[in-house]
Amino acid sequence: MTGHAGCRRPSRRVVVSGLGVVSPYGAGIKAFWTGLSGGTCVIRPATLFATDGFRSHLAAEVPADALAVAGTSRRRSRADRLALAAAAEALADAGLDRSARADAALLVGAVGGGMYENELWFWEETLTGRTSRTRHVLRSILPSSHAQTLGWRLGVHGPTETLVMACASGAASIALGADLIRHGIVEAALVGGVDALTRICFMGFNALKLLDPAPCRPFDRDRRGMSIGEAAAFLVLEEAERCRARGAQARAELAGAGMSTDAHHVTAPHPEAEGMIRAIRLALADADLEPRAIGYVNAHGTGTPQNDRTEALALRQVFGEGGTLVSSSKSLVGHTMAAAGSVEAVATIVALEHGLLPPTANLDTPDPEIGFDCLPRAARPAEVEAALSNSFGFGGQNVSLIFRRARS
C-alpha cells in the first residue's frame, strides 16, 4: 500500500484525468487558478456567523453564487453542496459518463460534516425557543453524509469510504484512491475533501490562540497564526492505460504518496519533524525519485510559528537548505481544514500545467530560519517536472503527495 517501506510497488500507473473545485474564489478550476496565479488573497471579515470577542474576525468564505452551481437543493448542508459542485466538475472534466463511473471508488476526506446547519438549529431552536427551519438537515451532521450524497447524486457506486484525518483528510483520500487503482481493485476513483466553515471550528482555533488577527502570513518572520477557510476539491484518478484507451487526456500523474503518524501530541507537530520527514521520504521512494527531482513544494504552510518552523526543518532534512521552491496556498484561500489536502493537490497540478508557481501572499519579511525561497507575493514562472504537496494534521497525521507533469 501507499508509502510503506518494504512493500513491492505495483506497476500500474495512476493519472489524474479530472479536477473540480469550489473555493473562496468561486466555483470552478478557472476561477481558482485565476485567483491563485494572481496572488489574490480572499481572507476577509467573516459573515456566516458573529465573531464578537474573538482574537480574529477573518475567514475565507465561498461566495453565495458558487453554491448554486450544481443546482443542489438548499435542503442539503452547505458542505454537501460544496462537495457536489466540485465533484460534478471533476467528473465532467474527466469525461466520465454514468456507465464509466458506476464502479469507481469514492473516497471523501471530511471532518465537519453538516455542522454549520446543526449549529443554526441549536442557535435558533434551543437558545431562542423558536422552531428552526433547518431541522431537515440534522441527518447530515456526520462526515459520511458527503459520500452518501455524492454516490447517490453522481452515480459513483464502487468502494466508498470517508476518511477523518483532521487536516490531512483530503490528501489521504487521494493516496488511498491511488492504492485501490494500483492494486487492481478499481480502474478509477473519485477522491477529494470538503469542509464548510463552522462556529465550533472558528471558536476552537481562537481558543487555542492559533488564528492571526490579520490575513495569515506563512513563513513570515512576524507570522502570528492561521486563517480559516472553506472549500471542496475533487480529483478523478484512473489507471493510466484505461485513461489512454478511452481517449482521455491525463492532467498529471500521481507519482507517489507517503503517509505516517507520529502521534507526538494532540495539536502540536513533533519538534524534530519525524513524521513529516518520514512521509516525504516515503513519497519519494514510492515515486522512485531523488529529492533533487522535486522542483516545487506546495507546503502545508499554515502560518503558525511552530508549524512553519517544523515543516521547514523537515524540508531541510530532505532537500537541503534552499533545495527547492516553496509556497503556501493557505496564504491565499485560508486553511480549508479537511479539504486542504485536495485543494492544494489541485493547486499543485494546475501549477505544473501552466508552468507558473502560485505565491505566498502577505509575505513581507521572510523568516531567515525557514531557509527556502517561499515565492513572496507574486507567482513565478518555472518549468517544473515534479512537485510535492504536503498535508499535516492534528495528532501527527502526515500525508505527502508527488505529482508529475503528464506524459505526452
Secondary structure as GFF3:
##gff-version 3
##sequence-region A 1 408
A	DSSP	beta_strand	14	23	.	.	.	ID=ss1
A	DSSP	beta_strand	26	27	.	.	.	ID=ss2
A	DSSP	alpha_helix	29	37	.	.	.	ID=ss3
A	DSSP	beta_strand	44	45	.	.	.	ID=ss4
A	DSSP	beta_strand	58	60	.	.	.	ID=ss5
A	DSSP	three_ten_helix	64	68	.	.	.	ID=ss6
A	DSSP	alpha_helix	78	94	.	.	.	ID=ss7
A	DSSP	alpha_helix	98	101	.	.	.	ID=ss8
A	DSSP	beta_strand	105	110	.	.	.	ID=ss9
A	DSSP	alpha_helix	115	121	.	.	.	ID=ss10
A	DSSP	pi_helix	122	127	.	.	.	ID=ss11
A	DSSP	three_ten_helix	135	140	.	.	.	ID=ss12
A	DSSP	alpha_helix	145	154	.	.	.	ID=ss13
A	DSSP	beta_strand	160	163	.	.	.	ID=ss14
A	DSSP	three_ten_helix	166	168	.	.	.	ID=ss15
A	DSSP	alpha_helix	169	182	.	.	.	ID=ss16
A	DSSP	beta_strand	188	195	.	.	.	ID=ss17
A	DSSP	alpha_helix	199	207	.	.	.	ID=ss18
A	DSSP	beta_strand	228	229	.	.	.	ID=ss19
A	DSSP	beta_strand	231	239	.	.	.	ID=ss20
A	DSSP	alpha_helix	240	245	.	.	.	ID=ss21
A	DSSP	beta_strand	252	261	.	.	.	ID=ss22
A	DSSP	alpha_helix	274	287	.	.	.	ID=ss23
A	DSSP	three_ten_helix	291	293	.	.	.	ID=ss24
A	DSSP	beta_strand	296	298	.	.	.	ID=ss25
A	DSSP	alpha_helix	305	319	.	.	.	ID=ss26
A	DSSP	beta_strand	325	327	.	.	.	ID=ss27
A	DSSP	alpha_helix	330	333	.	.	.	ID=ss28
A	DSSP	three_ten_helix	337	339	.	.	.	ID=ss29
A	DSSP	alpha_helix	340	354	.	.	.	ID=ss30
A	DSSP	beta_strand	356	357	.	.	.	ID=ss31
A	DSSP	beta_strand	380	381	.	.	.	ID=ss32
A	DSSP	beta_strand	386	393	.	.	.	ID=ss33
A	DSSP	beta_strand	397	405	.	.	.	ID=ss34
###
